[in-house]
C-alpha cells in the first residue's frame, strides 16, 4: 500500500486507488498516518473524528472504523494487518517510502544538504521531485481535526522552505530571470511572506529591472502596513538600500 496526504487523502495498491468512502474512516486513517509507527490513543482518534462533540458510543464507533480499515488495507498473502492494537489505542505500521509526506521531508533534507555543498543542479532536481509530490493542499477536503490542522501548518512551512531553497539554487546557477513570473505568483498567494518579496527584488535587479525591484519593495511595505501595521523587516529594508545604491545590474546577495 502507498499512502498520500499531500493533497486529498488517497490510498493506492497495485490495482489502483483504494476507495475509503466514509469521512469518519478517513479521519481515523489520517490520524494513524500522521503518527505512523506510533501509538494513537482512542481518545485522540475520537477527537479527530468528532472534535469536542463525540456521541455517547464514540469508542465503539472507533472500534468499528478500525475493523473496517483493517479489511480495506489487508494485503493478499499478508497475515497481519498494518493496523495493530497497542494500548491505549492503535498504531499503523508502514515503511517511510510508503507515505508521501515522509518521502517529501526526506527529499527536502537531501536537497538542503546538496545546496549547502553548492551542488546546485542536483539540488534543483531534488527540490523539483519533492514539490512534484504535492497534489493540492495537504489533506484537503473535509478533514479538520486537531492533528490534521497541526500537520497542515507544519508541512506547509516545510513546503515554503523547499520553494525558497529551490529558487536560491536557481539563483546560484544564474537563473534569475526565469523565476520572476513564479515569484510574482508566490507573493500573490503569500502576501505576508517577506522572503518571496526579497527574492523577487533580487531576481528583477539581476535582470536589469531596478525600478521594478523597488516597486516590489513598495508593494511589500503597503501590504505589511495595511494588514499588520508593520514596516518591512530590517533585511528587506537593507535589500532596498542595496538596490538603490547599485548601478551595475549585478546580483544581490540574499538579504531575507
N, C-alpha and C positions, 0 to 999 in steps of 0.2 A: 504494500500500500504506500501511496505517496499522499502527503497532506499539504494543502496550500492555504495559507492565511493572508498572503499579501494580495488582497483582493477579497471578493466574496469567498466564504469557506467552501473548499472543494476537496473531495477525496477521489483519488483515481486508483485503478488497478490495471492489470494487463488487458482487461476488456474495455476500459474506458472510464467514464465518470460514474462514481457510485452515488446514487441519489439518497440523500438523507431524509428529505421531506419535512418533518416536523421542526418547527423553530426551537422548541424546548430541547429536543435531542441535539440540535446544532449548538445550542448554548452549553450543554453538558460537554459535548465533544470539544468545543472551542476551549473551555476551561482546562480540560485534560491536556490538550495540545500545548497551551501556553505554559503549562507546568510539566512538560514532557519529562518522563523518568523521575518525577517527583510525586509525592502523595498530595492529592487534593481532597480535603475533607468533605464530607457530605454537607456540612454547614456552608462551606464555600460554594459548592455546587448549587445548593438551594438559593443562595444569594445571587448567583449568576443567572439563574432561570427566572426568579420571581422578585429579585431585588428585596425590598423591605416589606413585601406583602405576600408571603407564601401562603398557600392553602393549608388547611389542617393536616392533610395527608401528604405533605410535600416530600417527606423522607421516603415513603412508599413509592411515590411517583418517580423519584430519582432512581430507585432500585429498578423500576420498570424501564426507564430510559437506558440505564447501563446494560440491562439484559438485551434490549433491542440493538444497542450499538455493538455489543459483542457478536451478535448474529450477523450484523451488517458488515463488520470488519473481519469476519472469520476468513481465514485463508485456507483453501483446499490443501490437505496434507499436513496442516499445522495443528497440533492437538490443543495448544494453549492459546487463548485469546490475547491480543495485545493489551487488553484492559484487565488488570489484575486487582484483586481486593487487598488493600493494605490499610489497617486501622490508622486513622479514623475515617478512611474513605477509599479512594481508588487511585490507581496510577496507570498511565498509558505508556507502554514500553515501545520505544522506537529508536532507530538509528538517526543520528543527526542529518545524514544526507537524505532522509525521507521527509523532512519538514522544511519547506521553502524559507521560512524566516531564519532558521539556523544556518542554512546554506548561504543566505544573504549576508548574515553577520560575519560568517567566515570569510566570504569574498571581500567584504569591506576591510576586515583586518589585514588580509593579504595585500589588497591594493594600497592600504596605508603604508605598509612596510616597503612595498616597491617604490612608492612615491618618496619615502624618506631616503631611499638609496638612489633617487633620481633615475630610476628605470621607468621613465615616463610613458613610453609606448606600451609597455606591459601593464602599467598601472591603468592606463586608459581602457585597455581591453578588459581588465578585471572589473573595473567600475561599471563599464557598459554591461557586462554579464550580470553583475549584481542588480543594476537598475532594471534590466530586462526581465527579472523575476516578478516584477510588480504588474498586477492586472487591474489595478484600481486602488482606492483607499483600503487599508488593511481591515479585514473582517467587515467590510461594508455590507450594509443590509439592516436587518432588524436586531442584531446582537448589540447589547449596550450594558452588559453587567459591569461591575467594578473592575474585574480582572481584565476584561476586554478593553475598557476605557483606558486603563493604565498601560496596557500593551500598545494600544494605538498611539498614544502620546510618545512612548519610548521608541517604538520602531520608526515613527515619522521623524523623530530627531536624528536617528541614525541615517535615514534616507537623505535628509537635508545635508548632513555631513558628507555623505557619499557624493552628492551632487556638487557640493563645494570643492571637494578634492578632485573630482573628475574635471572640473573647469580649471583648477590650478594646474593639473597635469597638462592640460591643453595649452595653458599659458606658457608653461616651461618649455613646450615644444614650439613656441612662437605662433600658436594658432589663436590669436586674439580675435580677429575679425569674425571667425566662424561661430563664435559664442555670443555675438552681440544680440541677435534676434532671440536666442534662447533666454538670455538674461533679461531682456525686456519682458518676456513672458513670465519669468520667475518673479520679478518684482510686482507684476500684476497679481500673481497668485499669492505672494507672500509680502504684502506691502510694508510690514513692520520688520522684515528681516534685513538688517543693515548690511550683512555680508554680501548679499547679491547686488545691492547698490554699489558697494565698493568695487566688486568685480566688474560690474558694467562700466563704471567710470574708467577703470584701468583698460578694459577692452577697447573702449571708444578712444581714449587718449592714445593708445598704441596703434590705433587705426588712423591717426591723424585728425581726430574729431574732438579737439579740446573743448569747443563750445558745447557740443552735445554732452560731454563728460560733466561740465559744470552745470548744465541744465539738469542732469540726473541728480546731482547733489541738491539743487534747489527743490526738486521733486521730493527727495527723501526728507528734507527739512520741513517742508509743508505737511507731508503725511504724518511725521512724528509729532509735530506741533499740534496738528488737528486731532489726531487720535489719542495721543498720550500726554500732550502738554510738555513734551521734552524736546531738547535740542539734539542734533546728531551726536553720536559718540565722539570722543577725542580722536579715535583712529580715523573716523570718516572725515572729521574736520581737517586733520593733518593731510589726508589724501587730497582734499580740496585745495589746500595751500600748495601741495606738490604740483598739482595740475596748473595752478595759477602761475607759478614761477618757472615751470618747464617751458622750453621754447624749441625743443628738438623733436617732439613727437615720439620720443623714446618710451620704453616701457617703465611703468611704475611698479615698485615692489608692493607686495600685499601689505595693506595698512589696517584691514579689518579682519 
